[in-house]
């Protein structure tokens, strides 16, 4: 059964140097409050696995939206992601040499996380073959099957996954609202410790069984910004 803790307690669980998956797509579905707490605490040298660097200016009018806060504060030493164009600071820090970035085609990125959560040895894909992707750290080798070549890409796992759930019941079961779902369910299976930032805490049964997307058995901690 998941333990219920505060946002700040959740952030304190993550130590300096940890490898952390953050759900989200350009900030949508990022665990914004846990990220803000990590900024406040000043956790350093994170290896971040996230689809992108989010936005400098958020749709809510904020500066440094979602994971962009961590990048801006230079709390991330390495980043595995699919694209960086929405946050120019990622490219700037790459040029400075303060941030190492491993770019992965988005479909491969999702499959590598799924493989990490499912215990698979890797992913076979033609995406990136004969390009600079082929030389990346996450690529194990080139494999030929029935006369066709593929990249064998390593699975992705992390020490922690920090998710965002719109409704989370007291057993830790999660329902995601709209497109906030994105990478969150995959990441829930691919980390040693899984934390979900809950927008709303509901009672067991308030989420119909067929609407549970991420089962509570995968969740270690529910972080709430409201009184439980």
Secondary structure, 3 states (H helix, E strand, C coil): CCEEEEHHHHHHHCCCCCEEEECCECCECCCHHHHHHHHHHCCCCEEEECCCCCEEECCCCCEEECCHHHHHCCCEEEEEECCCCCCHHHHHHHHHCCCEEEECCHHHHHHHHHHHHHCCCCEEECCCCCCHHHHCCCEEEEEEECCEEEEEECCCCEEEEEEEEEEEECCCCEECCHHHCCCHHHHCCCEEEEEEEEEEEECCCCCCHHHCCECHHHCCEEEECCCC
